[in-house]
């Protein structure tokens, strides 16, 4: 790196330093000689020495303040900008996917996506999903179930909540309540036990009301649970599932969703 050229002020300061050093030395020598002639010259030589030292100190101070020593000024390091994203936050919001890779009926797919988008940012709950299935499934015969439960408007108007109303899992990026995720898990296990694919509206409906504490089951009012399951099999699923009550108890014991 090329050395920085001295400016006129730098040269003047160096001259002052040299003069100060010379004056200090002369004053110091004079002070030694003044041992013999203290009265005559001691006061003068002491003053010269002090003056010389003062000039040196002033010159050093000016050099430090102006950076005239020829060295480059050290720039203040820039503060590194770090990401505002928290790894802890990412881990805490990571939710378990439900039914990854499991084939679902087109109506089920549409209901999950459309209802999830309508409720966002709240998680999809069992009551909202069941109502959407009822409205979207033109092939299902829901009328007998509506007669037992007060009709679609009554089911929609009942104010009920899933027991744990927080987001506990996701389906294809759609956040689900704990009860809704469990309902999908139940429906998937039932489809596997009975080998019915893709996952149909009727099988998902059974999963939504399988747990009596879920919002979907509560929205049906005081209707008999066994009768509801029988209607869903016969009129919506289109087939009676042999030994459903026994298998359903096993599946309910197996299922659980943890964030």
C-alpha positions in Angstrom: 0.0 0.0 0.0 1.4 3.5 -0.9 2.3 5.7 2.0 0.3 8.9 2.5 2.2 12.1 1.5 2.8 14.6 4.3 0.9 17.8 4.1 2.2 21.3 4.9 0.5 21.3 8.3 2.1 17.9 9.1 5.6 19.3 8.3 5.0 22.4 10.4 3.9 20.2 13.4 7.0 18.0 13.0 9.2 21.2 13.0 7.5 22.3 16.2 8.1 18.9 17.8 11.8 19.1 16.8 12.1 22.7 18.2 10.4 21.6 21.4 12.6 18.6 21.8 15.8 20.8 21.2 14.5 23.4 23.6 13.8 20.8 26.3 17.3 19.4 25.9 18.9 22.8 26.1 16.8 23.7 29.1 17.7 20.4 30.8 21.4 20.9 30.2 21.1 24.5 31.4 19.3 23.2 34.5 22.3 20.9 35.2 24.7 23.8 34.7 22.5 25.8 37.0 23.7 23.7 39.9 26.6 26.0 39.9 24.6 29.1 39.1 21.2 28.4 40.5 20.5 31.9 41.5 21.6 33.3 38.1 20.2 30.9 35.6 18.2 28.1 37.2 14.8 29.8 36.9 15.4 30.6 33.3 16.6 27.2 32.2 13.7 25.5 34.1 11.2 27.7 32.3 12.8 26.8 28.9 12.6 23.1 29.7 9.0 23.3 30.7 8.2 25.3 27.6 9.9 22.7 25.4 8.0 19.8 26.9 4.7 21.7 26.5 5.4 22.2 22.8 6.1 18.5 22.4 2.8 17.6 24.1 0.8 20.0 22.0 2.3 18.7 18.8 1.5 15.1 19.7 -2.1 16.1 20.6 -2.5 17.9 17.2 -1.1 14.8 15.4 -3.5 12.4 17.1 -6.5 14.6 16.4 -5.8 15.2 12.8 -4.5 11.7 11.9 -1.4 13.4 10.5 0.9 10.4 11.4 0.3 9.0 7.9 -1.8 6.0 9.1 -5.3 5.5 7.7 -8.2 6.0 10.0 -9.9 2.7 11.0 -13.5 2.8 9.8 -16.2 1.9 12.2 -17.4 -1.7 11.5 -20.9 -2.0 10.2 -23.4 -3.8 12.4 -24.4 -7.1 10.8 -28.1 -7.3 10.0 -29.5 -10.7 11.2 -32.7 -12.4 10.2 -35.7 -11.7 12.3 -37.0 -15.2 11.9 -36.8 -17.3 15.0 -35.9 -21.0 14.8 -37.8 -21.5 18.0 -40.9 -19.9 16.5 -40.7 -22.1 13.4 -40.4 -25.2 15.5 -43.4 -24.2 17.7 -45.6 -23.6 14.6 -44.6 -26.8 12.8 -47.8 -28.9 12.7 -48.2 -32.6 11.9 -49.6 -33.4 8.5 -52.7 -35.6 8.4 -53.3 -38.2 5.7 -50.2 -37.4 3.6 -50.4 -39.0 0.2 -53.9 -40.5 1.0 -56.3 -40.3 -2.0 -59.5 -38.4 -1.3 -62.7 -38.0 -3.2 -63.0 -34.8 -5.3 -65.8 -33.5 -3.1 -63.8 -34.1 0.1 -60.8 -32.3 -1.5 -63.0 -29.3 -2.5 -64.7 -29.1 0.9 -61.4 -29.2 2.9 -59.8 -26.5 0.7 -62.8 -24.2 0.4 -63.8 -24.3 4.0 -60.2 -23.9 5.2 -59.8 -20.8 3.0 -63.1 -19.4 4.2 -62.2 -19.8 7.9 -58.5 -18.7 7.6 -56.6 -17.8 9.7 -58.7 -19.8 12.1 -58.2 -23.6 11.9 -60.9 -25.7 10.2 -63.3 -27.3 12.7 -65.5 -30.3 12.4 -68.9 -28.5 12.3 -67.9 -26.2 9.4 -66.5 -29.2 7.5 -69.6 -31.3 8.0 -71.9 -28.5 6.9 -69.8 -27.9 3.7 -69.9 -31.7 2.9 -73.7 -31.6 3.3 -73.9 -28.6 0.9 -71.4 -29.9 -1.7 -72.4 -33.6 -1.9 -75.1 -33.8 -4.4 -74.9 -37.6 -4.5 -75.6 -38.1 -0.8 -79.1 -38.5 0.6 -78.9 -36.1 3.6 -82.6 -35.6 4.0 -83.3 -38.4 6.5 -80.4 -37.1 8.7 -81.8 -33.6 8.5 -85.2 -34.8 9.6 -83.6 -36.4 12.7 -81.5 -33.4 13.5 -83.6 -30.4 12.7 -82.5 -29.5 9.2 -79.4 -27.9 7.7 -80.2 -24.4 8.9 -80.5 -25.7 12.5 -77.3 -27.6 12.3 -75.6 -24.5 10.9 -77.1 -22.3 13.6 -76.1 -24.3 16.6 -73.2 -22.6 18.4 -70.7 -25.4 19.2 -67.0 -25.7 19.4 -64.5 -28.5 19.1 -63.0 -29.4 22.5 -59.5 -28.1 21.6 -60.1 -25.3 19.2 -56.4 -24.6 18.4 -54.5 -25.6 15.3 -53.1 -29.1 16.0 -52.3 -30.4 12.5 -52.7 -29.7 8.8 -54.1 -31.3 5.7 -52.3 -30.1 2.5 -51.4 -26.9 4.3 -55.0 -26.3 5.7 -54.8 -25.9 9.5 -57.1 -28.2 11.5 -58.4 -28.2 15.0 -57.4 -31.2 17.1 -60.9 -32.7 16.8 -60.9 -32.1 13.0 -57.5 -33.7 12.5 -58.6 -36.6 14.6 -61.7 -37.0 12.5 -59.7 -37.2 9.3 -57.4 -39.7 11.0 -60.4 -41.8 12.0 -61.8 -41.7 8.5 -58.5 -42.7 7.0 -58.1 -45.7 9.4 -61.7 -46.8 8.6 -61.1 -46.6 4.9 -58.0 -48.7 5.4 -59.8 -51.3 7.5 -62.7 -51.6 5.0 -60.5 -51.0 1.9 -62.6 -48.2 0.6 -60.7 -45.7 -1.6 -60.5 -42.9 -2.2 -61.6 -41.4 1.1 -65.3 -40.6 0.5 -67.7 -38.1 1.8 -69.6 -40.8 3.7 -66.5 -42.1 5.4 -65.3 -38.6 6.4 -68.8 -37.8 7.7 -68.6 -40.9 10.0 -65.2 -39.8 11.2 -66.5 -36.2 12.0 -69.3 -37.5 14.3 -67.5 -40.5 15.7 -66.3 -38.6 18.8 -69.4 -37.3 20.6 -67.4 -34.3 22.0 -66.6 -33.0 18.6 -68.4 -29.9 17.3 -69.9 -31.8 14.4 -71.5 -34.4 16.6 -72.8 -31.7 19.0 -74.3 -29.7 16.0 -76.6 -32.7 15.3 -78.3 -32.1 18.6 -79.8 -34.8 20.7 -80.1 -37.3 17.8 -79.2 -40.9 18.7 -75.6 -41.6 17.8 -76.2 -45.1 16.6 -79.0 -43.9 14.4 -76.9 -41.2 13.0 -74.1 -43.7 12.1 -76.7 -46.0 10.5 -78.1 -43.2 8.3 -74.6 -42.0 7.2 -73.7 -45.6 6.2 -77.0 -46.3 4.3 -77.7 -42.9 2.7 -74.4 -41.1 2.4 -71.7 -43.8 2.2 -74.0 -46.2 0.3 -72.8 -49.3 2.1 -73.2 -50.8 5.6 -69.9 -51.4 7.3 -69.9 -54.8 9.1 -68.9 -54.5 12.7 -68.5 -50.7 12.6 -69.2 -50.2 16.3 -66.5 -52.6 17.4 -63.9 -51.3 14.8 -64.8 -47.7 15.6 -64.0 -48.3 19.3 -60.6 -49.6 18.3 -59.9 -46.7 16.0 -61.0 -44.2 18.6 -58.5 -45.7 21.0 -55.7 -45.6 18.4 -56.1 -42.1 17.2 -54.4 -39.1 18.6 -52.9 -35.9 17.1 -50.0 -34.1 18.7 -48.5 -30.8 17.4 
